[in-house]
């Protein structure tokens, strides 16, 4: 949206983070298999994200880095 200068409605980032946590819990207890295909964002790209966006991504990164889903 930034690239095209498109305004999005206000995002409740706490709801986004809670949704990510709920999905992680679901994946851990489900029979879903990890695709082993992930798009990762390097720490050198942090400057392109707001603090809220980055904190939401860090939940996903920690999940991936700790091999919770194996």
C-alpha positions in Angstrom: 0.0 0.0 0.0 2.9 2.3 0.6 4.4 1.7 -2.8 1.1 2.8 -4.4 0.3 5.5 -1.8 -2.9 3.7 -0.9 -4.4 4.4 2.5 -5.6 1.4 4.5 -8.2 1.6 7.3 -6.7 1.7 10.8 -5.3 -1.7 11.7 -5.7 -3.0 15.2 -2.2 -4.6 15.5 -2.9 -6.3 18.8 -5.7 -8.2 17.0 -3.3 -9.1 14.2 -0.7 -10.4 16.7 -3.3 -12.4 18.6 -4.5 -13.8 15.3 -1.0 -14.9 14.4 -0.6 -16.5 17.8 -4.0 -18.4 17.4 -2.9 -19.6 14.0 0.4 -20.9 15.4 -1.4 -22.7 18.2 -3.7 -24.3 15.6 -0.8 -25.4 13.4 1.0 -27.0 16.3 -2.0 -29.2 17.3 -3.2 -29.9 13.8 -2.2 -32.6 11.3 -1.1 -30.0 8.8 2.3 -30.5 7.4 4.9 -27.8 7.0 5.5 -27.0 3.4 9.2 -26.0 4.1 8.7 -23.1 1.7 8.8 -19.8 3.5 9.4 -16.2 2.6 11.7 -14.7 5.2 12.3 -11.0 5.8 15.9 -10.2 6.7 16.8 -8.0 9.7 18.4 -5.6 7.2 14.8 -4.8 5.9 13.5 -3.7 9.3 13.7 0.0 8.2 10.9 -0.7 5.7 8.4 -1.7 8.4 6.6 0.1 11.2 7.2 -1.0 14.7 3.8 -2.7 14.8 4.4 -4.5 11.5 7.8 -5.7 12.6 6.5 -7.0 16.0 3.9 -9.0 14.2 6.5 -10.5 11.9 8.7 -11.3 14.8 6.1 -13.7 16.2 6.2 -15.6 12.9 10.0 -15.5 12.8 10.3 -16.9 16.3 7.9 -19.7 15.4 9.9 -20.6 12.3 13.3 -20.2 13.9 12.5 -22.4 16.9 11.2 -25.3 14.6 8.0 -25.5 16.7 6.0 -27.1 13.9 8.3 -30.0 13.2 
